[in-house]
């Protein structure tokens, strides 16, 4: 009998989601920048805590980023950092 915790699961992000995530992240970055925030710090705060108040409501940035699965976004960011 196999223990569920000993099995490694594969995680895949569909490629069409990647472009949507990229656009949302750019929109959120721009909105934070326009409002005078440090976009990198604010996005990192959101990713670490999943607290949407790190993201401004300006230009619907908060609602946009909340529609993205945070785990998928983190995976795409790490992959991009390592391989591009």
trRosetta pair geometry for C-beta under 8 A, 3 or more apart (Angstrom, degrees):
i j d omega theta_ij theta_ji phi_ij phi_ji
2 6 6.5 -128 -176 66 82 112
2 7 6.4 64 154 -57 125 108
3 6 4.4 76 73 1 99 109
3 7 7.7 -168 91 -18 57 81
4 7 6.2 -55 -161 19 38 112
11 71 7.8 -95 -164 146 144 117
11 75 6.5 -133 121 -106 128 157
13 17 5.6 -118 176 77 89 125
13 18 6.1 99 127 -64 120 91
13 72 4.9 126 -109 -153 116 99
13 75 5.9 170 -35 91 129 128
13 76 5.9 -80 75 -65 173 98
14 17 4.7 91 70 0 86 108
14 18 7.6 -146 99 -15 50 82
15 18 5.5 -42 -158 17 43 118
15 19 7.6 37 154 -13 66 95
16 19 6.3 -51 -160 32 41 106
16 20 6.8 39 146 -14 66 108
17 20 5.5 -59 -151 41 39 113
17 21 6.0 42 152 -23 72 105
17 72 6.5 -45 139 164 138 144
18 21 5.7 -53 -147 36 30 112
18 22 6.4 34 153 -23 63 104
18 76 5.7 167 -124 -126 89 134
19 22 5.5 -48 -147 32 34 115
19 23 6.5 33 154 -17 64 104
20 23 5.9 -56 -150 36 31 109
20 24 6.4 29 153 -17 65 107
20 68 7.7 178 120 -99 97 103
21 24 5.8 -56 -145 39 31 110
21 25 6.1 32 157 -20 66 108
21 68 5.5 105 -114 -136 86 134
21 72 6.9 -140 -81 120 147 104
21 73 5.5 -176 -154 -104 130 82
21 76 5.8 107 99 52 154 166
22 25 5.9 -58 -148 37 26 111
22 26 6.4 27 153 -19 63 107
23 26 5.7 -54 -149 36 32 112
23 27 6.3 33 153 -20 65 105
24 27 5.6 -54 -148 36 32 112
24 28 6.2 31 154 -17 67 107
24 64 4.9 -175 -146 158 99 108
24 65 6.1 148 158 -88 114 56
24 67 7.3 -139 -121 65 152 102
24 68 5.6 176 89 -46 158 132
25 28 5.7 -53 -144 39 30 110
25 29 6.2 37 153 -23 63 107
25 43 7.3 61 -148 -136 89 145
25 65 7.7 84 -91 -106 53 96
25 73 7.4 147 -71 -147 118 117
26 29 5.5 -52 -146 36 30 115
26 30 6.3 30 155 -19 64 106
27 30 5.8 -56 -149 36 28 110
27 31 6.3 27 154 -18 64 107
27 59 6.8 -143 177 128 96 124
27 61 6.3 -170 128 -109 88 79
27 64 5.8 -52 92 128 133 169
28 31 5.8 -55 -146 37 31 110
28 32 6.3 28 157 -16 65 107
28 39 7.4 134 124 -154 75 108
28 43 6.6 108 121 -94 126 108
28 55 6.1 -44 -153 -142 115 120
28 61 4.5 117 -119 -160 67 103
28 64 6.2 -154 -63 85 96 120
28 65 5.0 58 -87 -60 146 118
29 32 6.0 -61 -150 39 26 108
29 33 6.1 25 155 -18 64 112
29 39 4.4 72 -145 -179 67 150
29 43 7.0 -17 -84 -49 77 138
30 33 5.6 -58 -145 39 29 113
30 34 6.1 30 157 -21 65 108
30 39 7.9 38 -31 -99 18 149
30 59 7.5 -39 97 71 99 162
31 34 5.8 -54 -145 36 28 111
31 35 6.5 18 157 -10 62 110
31 55 7.9 52 90 -174 124 86
31 56 5.6 -152 138 71 107 116
31 58 4.7 166 -171 94 104 98
31 59 4.3 -141 -102 49 118 119
31 61 3.8 -147 68 -58 157 136
32 35 6.0 -66 -150 43 29 104
32 37 4.3 -73 -176 69 88 117
32 38 7.6 -31 149 88 118 20
32 39 4.0 131 87 -101 128 81
32 42 5.1 -166 -141 57 145 150
32 43 7.3 -122 -9 -43 164 89
32 55 7.0 -79 -73 -138 111 63
32 56 5.8 162 -94 8 63 114
32 58 8.0 156 -71 57 36 119
32 61 6.7 162 -42 179 77 167
33 36 7.8 60 178 -58 29 16
33 37 7.1 -87 -73 62 26 69
33 39 5.1 -29 -54 -42 83 123
34 58 6.7 -147 82 134 113 146
34 59 7.6 69 51 -10 143 132
35 56 5.0 131 13 -85 165 168
35 58 5.2 173 -59 7 127 158
37 41 7.6 -130 165 67 92 100
37 42 5.0 36 150 -41 134 142
37 56 6.7 -172 -3 -36 141 119
38 41 4.2 41 97 21 115 115
38 42 6.4 154 81 -17 61 89
39 42 5.8 -62 -143 41 30 109
39 43 6.0 26 163 -17 69 109
40 43 6.1 -59 -146 38 26 106
40 44 6.2 24 157 -17 63 110
41 44 5.8 -57 -146 39 28 110
41 45 6.3 33 155 -22 64 106
42 45 5.6 -52 -150 34 30 115
42 46 6.6 31 152 -17 63 104
42 54 4.9 160 -168 167 72 90
42 55 6.3 123 155 -86 112 53
42 56 7.8 -5 -179 -18 156 83
43 46 5.6 -52 -151 36 34 112
43 47 6.3 32 152 -18 67 106
43 54 7.4 159 -80 132 18 122
43 55 7.5 59 -93 -86 58 97
43 65 7.9 -145 -125 -129 85 150
44 47 5.7 -55 -144 38 32 110
44 48 6.1 28 159 -17 67 109
45 48 6.1 -59 -144 38 26 107
45 49 6.1 -15 171 16 64 116
45 51 7.2 -55 147 59 90 104
45 54 4.0 -177 99 -126 113 144
46 49 6.7 -82 -138 54 21 85
46 50 6.9 53 178 -109 60 22
46 51 6.5 -123 -120 64 56 59
46 52 6.8 47 -132 -110 108 35
46 54 4.0 -150 -61 71 82 132
46 55 5.4 34 -79 -37 145 102
46 65 6.6 8 156 140 157 146
47 50 7.6 19 -153 -67 18 57
47 70 6.3 159 -135 -159 65 106
47 73 7.1 -126 -113 102 109 121
47 74 6.3 132 -164 -81 119 99
49 54 7.0 127 54 -28 119 133
50 70 5.9 -73 -100 -55 100 166
51 54 5.7 95 89 -16 88 99
52 55 5.7 -59 -169 40 63 105
52 62 5.2 83 176 -161 109 105
52 65 7.4 160 -129 83 88 108
52 66 5.6 0 -104 -76 130 116
55 61 5.3 -141 171 122 105 103
55 62 4.4 150 103 -96 107 72
55 65 5.3 -145 -113 38 170 144
55 66 8.0 -159 59 -41 147 86
56 59 8.0 50 104 35 107 79
56 61 5.4 46 74 54 76 133
56 62 6.6 -133 97 -42 26 97
57 60 7.2 -5 -177 -100 60 28
57 61 6.9 179 -150 45 11 82
57 62 5.0 -35 -94 9 56 125
57 63 7.8 50 -138 -16 72 88
58 61 5.9 14 71 3 65 115
60 63 4.9 -51 -171 46 86 111
60 64 5.6 94 127 -31 88 99
61 64 5.7 -60 -148 35 29 114
61 65 6.4 18 162 -13 67 107
62 65 6.3 -60 -145 38 27 100
62 66 6.3 25 158 -19 63 113
63 66 5.8 -58 -144 37 31 113
63 67 6.9 38 156 -28 62 103
64 67 6.1 -59 -163 23 31 111
64 68 7.7 22 148 -16 62 102
65 68 5.9 -54 -162 27 45 111
68 72 6.9 -125 174 71 84 109
68 73 5.2 68 142 -55 124 123
69 72 4.1 66 82 11 108 112
69 73 6.7 176 88 -13 55 85
70 73 5.6 -55 -147 37 33 113
70 74 6.3 34 155 -19 67 105
71 74 5.8 -53 -147 36 31 111
71 75 6.4 33 154 -20 64 105
72 75 5.7 -53 -149 35 32 112
72 76 6.4 30 154 -17 65 106
73 76 5.8 -56 -148 37 31 109
73 77 6.3 31 154 -19 65 107
74 77 5.7 -55 -146 37 31 112
74 78 6.3 28 158 -17 66 106
75 78 6.0 -57 -147 38 29 107
75 79 6.2 27 157 -17 65 110
76 79 5.8 -56 -144 39 29 111
76 80 6.1 29 157 -19 64 109
77 80 5.8 -56 -145 38 28 110
77 81 6.2 29 155 -21 63 108
78 81 5.7 -56 -148 36 30 113
78 82 6.3 19 159 -12 65 111
79 82 6.1 -64 -146 41 27 104
79 83 5.9 -23 174 22 66 116
80 83 6.9 -78 -126 54 18 80
80 84 5.1 -29 -165 22 63 128
81 84 7.4 -25 -65 44 8 87
